[in-house]
Structures are given as C-alpha cells and as structure tokens.
Amino acid sequence: MPTMLPARQFSALRLADVLTSSLDAVCARPNPLGLPAVRKAVVILADGLGVSSIRARAGHARFLSSRLNKSSIIDGVFPATTAAGIATLTTGVEPGQHGLVGYQVLDSANDRVVNQLTGWDDGMQPGTWQRARTVFDRASDDNVPSFAIGPKRFVASGFTQAVLRGAQYVPAETVADRFAAARSILGENPTALIYLYVAELDVAAHAHGWESDRWLAQLENLDSEVTRFAATLRSDEGLLLTADHGVVDVPSTRHVLFDTEPALVAGVRHIAGDPRCVQLYLEPQQSDSHAADTLADAWRASQGDRAWVYTRDEAVAAGLYGRVADEVQPRIGDVLVAARKSIAYYDSRPANQKARGMIGQHGSLTDEEVRVPLIRAGAFAR
C-alpha cells in the first residue's frame, strides 16, 4: 500500500535559522533571516504557540497577531515536539543531526525507551547524546556572552545541559520576571545573545487544552509582557519570538487504543514517541525492511487517512528529520505513525495511563502542529 505523504513541503525558512541568524546579526554577518546588524539579540521561545492558535485568538494577542503575516510564519521540526524543536533552535541543525528525534526514543545500547526531556542519566549523557555544538558555544567563539532565561527547576536538568550548554542560565520564575531579567542583561552588557523560555502556554494546553480559558489567560499575559518589553528595546537591540510547535486539542473520546488490534503491535518490542507521533521499534530479530513494511502496511490498512505511516527508511528518504547521521538512525522508530485527524494513539497495556489525561497534543505533521510564528520587534522589525 503506498505511503500517504503530507501535501505541504517544509518552508524555506526554518526554526534552525532563528537563533543562528540572531548570533550572526550580533556579529554583523549575513544570515538566512536577513536580520540587520545589532549589538544585542533576544530570542523568545513560546512553547506550544502555533500560528493557527494566534490567528484563532487574535483579539487576545494584539501585538503578536498584528505582526503575523506570510513572512513571519515558519516551520518547526518533525516530530513537532519540544525535545526536537528546542534542540533544533539552539543548535541550528535538524533532528537527524543533533539526535533528539522525539519525546521518547529508543536507546538501543541499553535496550530501553528514554524520555529526552526528563530521562537523562548515566546511560544517556547530555554532552554526547545531543551531538551538535550549540549556538551558545559558537557565541563564545565570537566573544559574545550568551544567556538562557527560564524557570529555576530547569537549571541543572539533563535537557538543559544538552541543549543550552555554553549559555549562562538565569533562573526566573514568572514570565514577567524573565522579561525583567532580559532587560537587566541588555542594560548590563555591551553585546549579548539571550534565549528566553516561556513554558506556560504548553503546560496549560496539555492540562486544559489550547481552547480553554486557562490557556487564553496565558496567551494574554505573554502578549502583554512582549508588548511592554518591545517598547523598551533600543536601536541596537533586536527581538524574535518563535515556538517549537503548535497544539491541537484531542478529547478522550478520540483516543485510539491501538494495542487492541493485534496486527498493529505484532513483532513490536518498544513503543515510544508522542501520542500523535508514535514510534514503533521491532524485536531485533525482526528489525529488517520486510518486517517494517509488513507492520507499516497493517497500520495503513487499519487507519486509512487518519494517519501518515512511514517506515524509518521512508521517513529518512522523505527528509522528515533532515540529514540523518548514522549514529542517530537507530533512535528513529522502525515504523512511524503520525496522526492526520484529531486523534491520539495510546497503548492501553501499561499500568500507568496518566498521559491519557492530556488534552492539548502535538507531534505530528499537520499545519496546526508544525507552523510556528517568527515575530520580529525592535531592530529586527520590518
């Protein structure tokens, strides 16, 4: 059965270009985004803020929506998940190069599934598992001080060590505190590159959905803080706001318990990824192209147009992960199932089913999940 490929190709401008172009602007170099030379740059990553959500709630995000046009929309990464997206932003390379190819992936050396946000341990060292130098490392080469501003709980996390290494981490609990910290850094340094992380939208979306009042309150707060902060920017200070992915709401009535159909888990040893982008890993003795094709065909026959189904080879050939290093290939599932409709895939066998309480979901290739904003302000405004 033929693979049903997404109709939309990835955009020319990429999430990978955002922080790298900002550093280039601070160093007065040409860059993919065409940013002018500045002395200081701030890049805000609003976790979970998709273009479609801004448009749908434009009246509650007047600053952001007023600056949203065709030239301020870019594509994130596949899978549309935080680990892959933030790593791409902060390294400037695609998931197939930095190696964070999903929320949960296979650590084949230890025959286990690992969580790339919270599962770091001695068997998965941040300094080597995430393979690329960060933009902050490169900023040091250029004698540009770099800073990462975010909640205190992330200061020493493995994910921080993997994707923010080279930056000075500045803890700040509230969104307002983070913008205040950024303003202080700008005032204290003749040149600087600042990454500012806003987690609140994504947290609210997972718990309550992006269409909830809780999410809307977080959007209004972010828009208000960005409005105030942008007004303080000086002529040599540029601001970009982007996101790692967007979000779709999936009610529990739209959960697909795929393990109840035996053909969909036949020969599968490990299940990872996200509920909207499942990664299936075959038993080692069955991990060949024929077995992967058989499993993929079973999913296509079962799910029809509800999902895009790829074997690993097909996903790599389609460029979904960008260029894929040999070391990274085994981390990608033998078969990938990316939801097209408003559904989420779950394995009902594990005792812990807490994840099924999530409403806001992401990971797949839909416009709602992949298309993210690139809002410009200060010296970067057009």
LOSE-434405 format. One line per 10 residues: their letters; for each residue x, y, z of C-alpha. Coordinates in Angstrom, 3 decimals. Layout:
A) X Y Z | ...;
***
This chain:
MPTMLPARQF) 0.000 0.000 0.000 | 1.556 3.404 -0.931 | 2.640 5.873 1.727 | 0.318 8.885 2.024 | 2.788 11.761 2.111 | 1.922 15.169 3.578 | 0.815 17.588 0.871 | 2.799 20.531 2.293 | 6.555 20.787 1.968 | 8.626 22.356 4.726;
SALRLADVLT) 9.180 26.111 4.376 | 12.427 27.645 3.150 | 12.994 29.433 6.465 | 13.388 27.039 9.365 | 13.358 27.020 13.129 | 17.038 26.106 12.841 | 17.714 29.535 11.348 | 16.290 31.651 14.178 | 18.960 31.628 16.899 | 21.841 31.181 14.440;
SSLDAVCARP) 20.683 34.245 12.469 | 20.421 36.216 15.708 | 24.045 35.431 16.554 | 25.060 36.351 13.028 | 23.252 39.686 13.422 | 25.135 40.400 16.662 | 28.359 39.632 14.788 | 27.282 41.770 11.786 | 27.260 38.779 9.445 | 24.830 37.944 6.641;
NPLGLPAVRK) 22.213 35.467 7.811 | 19.322 33.363 6.444 | 16.665 35.592 8.016 | 18.173 38.773 6.592 | 18.425 40.364 10.048 | 20.261 43.689 10.304 | 23.378 44.082 12.427 | 22.685 44.680 16.137 | 24.652 44.671 19.354 | 22.178 42.548 21.299;
AVVILADGLG) 19.520 39.993 20.371 | 16.716 38.320 22.317 | 15.007 35.133 21.114 | 11.800 34.130 22.908 | 10.672 30.507 22.638 | 6.958 30.291 23.486 | 6.463 26.559 23.961 | 3.342 25.349 22.159 | 2.355 28.613 20.445 | 1.271 27.655 16.937;
VSSIRARAGH) 0.309 30.088 14.187 | -3.239 28.738 13.990 | -3.820 29.420 17.692 | -2.624 33.029 17.395 | -4.950 33.590 14.452 | -7.884 31.988 16.242 | -7.356 34.187 19.306 | -6.082 37.322 17.558 | -8.205 39.643 19.678 | -6.467 38.365 22.822;
ARFLSSRLNK) -2.957 38.691 21.364 | -3.000 42.015 19.574 | 0.737 42.583 19.500 | 1.562 39.106 18.228 | -1.295 38.887 15.731 | -0.614 42.360 14.338 | 2.879 41.224 13.354 | 1.836 37.864 11.960 | 1.930 37.713 8.163 | 3.218 35.379 5.460;
SSIIDGVFPA) 6.828 36.371 6.083 | 6.503 35.746 9.834 | 5.432 32.098 9.577 | 7.992 29.305 9.523 | 8.004 25.557 10.017 | 9.225 23.831 13.120 | 10.522 20.279 13.018 | 9.325 16.701 12.836 | 8.321 15.323 15.211 | 6.585 18.504 16.381;
TTAAGIATLT) 7.693 18.031 19.958 | 9.659 20.082 22.469 | 12.832 17.998 22.709 | 13.361 18.034 18.950 | 12.223 21.632 18.450 | 14.263 23.347 21.148 | 17.357 21.319 20.254 | 16.995 22.431 16.633 | 16.603 26.074 17.677 | 19.626 26.046 19.972;
TGVEPGQHGL) 21.968 24.044 17.734 | 20.891 25.327 14.338 | 20.764 21.803 12.892 | 17.969 19.349 12.166 | 16.920 16.470 14.476 | 18.731 13.923 12.314 | 21.964 15.716 13.180 | 21.580 16.710 16.848 | 19.964 13.367 17.670 | 16.891 14.339 19.707;
VGYQVLDSAN) 14.410 12.727 17.335 | 11.329 12.560 19.559 | 9.873 12.946 23.027 | 10.624 9.317 23.855 | 13.046 7.292 21.729 | 14.946 4.022 21.789 | 18.314 3.835 23.496 | 19.370 0.715 21.609 | 22.640 0.297 23.518 | 20.658 -0.226 26.720;
DRVVNQLTGW) 17.522 -1.742 25.140 | 15.191 0.814 26.685 | 12.965 3.757 25.862 | 14.252 7.089 27.182 | 12.462 10.368 27.786 | 14.577 13.117 26.230 | 13.105 15.850 28.429 | 13.320 14.182 31.842 | 15.038 10.803 31.441 | 18.707 11.773 31.450;
DDGMQPGTWQ) 21.031 9.529 33.471 | 24.486 7.979 33.324 | 23.411 5.887 30.351 | 22.389 8.942 28.327 | 24.918 11.702 28.835 | 23.775 15.170 27.669 | 27.213 16.063 26.340 | 27.366 13.159 23.913 | 23.756 12.099 23.265 | 22.998 15.580 21.897;
RARTVFDRAS) 25.691 15.549 19.225 | 25.903 19.154 17.969 | 27.623 22.238 19.267 | 25.096 24.794 20.432 | 24.715 28.317 19.124 | 25.825 29.430 22.587 | 29.086 27.515 22.151 | 29.587 29.349 18.872 | 28.754 32.666 20.538 | 31.634 32.046 22.931;
DDNVPSFAIG) 33.920 31.609 19.926 | 32.787 35.069 18.803 | 33.263 36.571 22.292 | 29.525 37.196 22.588 | 28.154 36.477 26.079 | 25.024 34.311 25.922 | 22.255 33.768 28.438 | 19.331 31.365 28.843 | 16.445 32.594 30.996 | 13.873 30.141 32.336;
PKRFVASGFT) 12.309 28.587 35.436 | 14.628 27.576 38.264 | 13.583 23.912 38.084 | 15.402 23.562 34.750 | 18.759 24.980 35.873 | 20.589 21.662 36.223 | 18.387 19.339 34.177 | 19.911 16.949 31.671 | 17.921 18.570 28.881 | 19.342 21.986 29.803;
QAVLRGAQYV) 22.855 20.543 29.734 | 22.159 19.001 26.350 | 20.631 21.948 24.510 | 21.686 25.086 26.416 | 25.324 24.309 27.090 | 27.541 27.322 26.623 | 24.906 29.759 27.926 | 24.729 31.231 31.413 | 21.428 30.047 32.889 | 19.461 32.787 34.645;
PAETVADRFA) 16.551 31.434 36.747 | 13.355 33.489 36.809 | 10.028 32.033 37.880 | 7.294 34.128 36.310 | 7.037 35.323 32.730 | 7.307 38.909 33.988 | 10.439 38.016 35.958 | 12.017 36.530 32.834 | 11.439 39.658 30.802 | 12.792 41.775 33.659;
AARSILGENP) 15.906 39.587 33.730 | 16.338 40.027 29.984 | 16.054 43.795 30.307 | 18.703 43.799 33.041 | 21.083 41.693 30.933 | 20.617 44.015 27.965 | 21.397 47.001 30.155 | 24.492 45.439 31.704 | 26.223 44.078 28.596 | 27.560 45.903 25.543;
TALIYLYVAE) 26.755 42.830 23.460 | 24.632 39.772 24.243 | 22.634 36.858 22.889 | 19.626 35.970 25.061 | 17.306 32.955 24.896 | 14.103 33.363 26.926 | 11.877 30.338 27.504 | 8.122 30.534 28.172 | 6.659 27.171 29.216 | 3.285 28.338 30.494;
LDVAAHAHGW) 1.254 28.030 27.289 | 2.303 24.437 26.693 | 1.629 23.474 30.308 | -1.870 24.973 30.161 | -2.592 23.336 26.796 | -1.644 19.849 27.987 | -3.772 20.148 31.115 | -6.771 22.093 29.816 | -6.477 22.414 26.030 | -5.473 25.431 23.960;
ESDRWLAQLE) -9.148 26.404 23.625 | -9.535 26.727 27.396 | -9.771 29.904 29.457 | -6.567 28.873 31.268 | -4.621 28.815 28.013 | -6.182 32.068 26.871 | -5.097 33.795 30.093 | -1.511 32.683 29.475 | -1.653 33.998 25.907 | -2.934 37.359 27.084;
NLDSEVTRFA) -0.187 37.531 29.697 | 2.535 36.699 27.179 | 1.218 39.230 24.673 | 1.126 41.907 27.360 | 4.671 41.181 28.537 | 6.053 41.123 24.988 | 4.296 44.421 24.227 | 5.866 46.098 27.255 | 9.296 44.599 26.623 | 9.353 45.533 22.937;
ATLRSDEGLL) 8.669 49.148 23.870 | 11.937 49.221 25.850 | 14.151 47.975 23.025 | 16.828 50.354 21.852 | 18.036 50.903 18.320 | 20.768 48.267 18.622 | 18.551 45.584 20.237 | 16.578 43.049 18.187 | 13.817 40.662 19.278 | 12.435 37.473 17.719;
LTADHGVVDV) 9.599 35.357 19.111 | 9.052 31.825 17.880 | 7.810 28.426 19.079 | 8.817 24.793 18.989 | 5.394 23.506 17.872 | 1.682 24.215 17.905 | -1.074 22.271 19.655 | -4.336 20.501 18.803 | -6.959 19.532 21.367 | -7.873 15.844 21.455;
PSTRHVLFDT) -10.745 14.763 23.727 | -10.603 11.355 25.381 | -13.329 10.146 23.023 | -10.773 10.482 20.205 | -8.149 8.210 21.781 | -7.203 5.198 19.659 | -6.089 2.214 21.777 | -4.005 0.608 19.087 | -2.855 -2.403 21.111 | -6.398 -3.785 20.923;
EPALVAGVRH) -5.700 -4.576 17.261 | -3.004 -7.308 17.395 | -1.649 -6.677 13.894 | -0.625 -3.151 14.938 | 1.750 -4.378 17.642 | 2.904 -7.655 16.057 | 6.653 -8.010 16.489 | 6.936 -4.682 18.333 | 9.397 -4.605 21.242 | 9.280 -0.917 22.222;
IAGDPRCVQL) 6.727 1.879 21.806 | 7.879 5.480 22.072 | 7.316 8.941 20.565 | 4.215 11.028 21.302 | 0.522 10.100 21.187 | 0.289 11.974 17.866 | 3.566 10.604 16.527 | 4.079 7.036 17.668 | 7.457 5.394 17.084 | 7.398 1.588 16.951;
YLEPQQSDSH) 10.577 -0.458 17.371 | 10.616 -4.070 16.245 | 12.172 -7.025 18.027 | 15.857 -7.175 16.968 | 15.418 -10.435 15.073 | 12.575 -8.845 13.089 | 14.143 -5.433 12.553 | 14.545 -5.556 8.781 | 12.901 -3.791 5.861 | 10.432 -6.620 5.174;
AADTLADAWR) 9.163 -6.718 8.764 | 8.904 -2.915 8.862 | 6.975 -2.890 5.583 | 4.594 -5.532 6.914 | 3.893 -3.579 10.089 | 3.512 -0.295 8.202 | 1.056 -1.904 5.796 | -1.002 -3.204 8.718 | -1.259 0.327 10.119 | -2.171 1.791 6.732;
ASQGDRAWVY) -4.882 -0.800 6.225 | -6.259 -0.127 9.703 | -6.033 3.653 9.893 | -6.509 4.771 6.294 | -6.454 8.566 6.034 | -6.394 9.030 9.824 | -2.587 8.843 9.885 | 0.568 9.132 7.815 | 2.525 5.908 8.218 | 6.221 5.638 7.365;
TRDEAVAAGL) 8.918 3.098 7.755 | 12.171 4.544 9.026 | 13.686 4.334 5.556 | 10.729 6.187 4.062 | 10.840 8.938 6.691 | 14.570 9.453 6.186 | 14.236 9.430 2.392 | 11.399 11.985 2.630 | 13.691 14.309 4.617 | 11.399 14.480 7.628;
YGRVADEVQP) 14.376 14.518 10.018 | 16.706 16.442 7.708 | 20.085 14.836 7.151 | 20.309 11.805 9.434 | 23.635 10.755 10.921 | 24.422 7.040 11.099 | 24.566 7.239 14.894 | 21.063 8.720 15.015 | 19.306 6.248 12.697 | 18.623 3.568 15.375;
RIGDVLVAAR) 16.884 6.167 17.552 | 14.138 6.552 14.931 | 11.319 4.004 15.042 | 11.202 1.164 12.539 | 7.659 2.413 11.841 | 6.271 5.908 12.491 | 2.575 6.738 12.835 | 1.748 10.459 12.599 | -1.871 11.433 13.201 | -3.661 13.349 10.440;
KSIAYYDSRP) -7.049 13.673 12.151 | -7.830 14.965 15.661 | -6.898 11.685 17.335 | -4.194 10.438 19.677 | -2.714 6.934 19.808 | -2.266 5.112 23.108 | -1.121 1.693 24.264 | -3.625 0.632 26.927 | -1.435 -2.143 28.354 | 0.883 -0.213 30.747;
ANQKARGMIG) -0.494 0.239 34.262 | 0.298 3.975 34.237 | -2.213 5.682 31.947 | -1.699 9.195 33.357 | -0.675 10.549 29.935 | -4.200 9.946 28.698 | -5.338 12.895 30.804 | -3.672 15.317 28.385 | -5.989 17.405 26.226 | -3.542 19.526 24.224;
QHGSLTDEEV) -1.413 17.300 21.990 | 1.313 17.668 19.380 | 3.960 15.734 17.490 | 2.559 15.218 14.019 | 2.852 16.933 10.628 | -0.367 18.953 10.492 | -0.172 22.694 9.917 | -1.574 23.262 13.407 | 1.407 21.458 14.928 | 4.244 22.370 12.573;
RVPLIRAGAF) 3.634 26.002 11.600 | 5.078 28.427 14.166 | 5.454 32.203 14.330 | 8.535 34.309 13.751 | 7.540 37.653 15.283 | 10.060 40.489 14.888 | 10.434 43.577 17.084 | 12.998 46.224 17.956 | 15.809 46.482 15.443 | 14.565 43.276 13.775;
AR) 11.112 44.697 12.966 | 10.397 45.229 9.276;
***
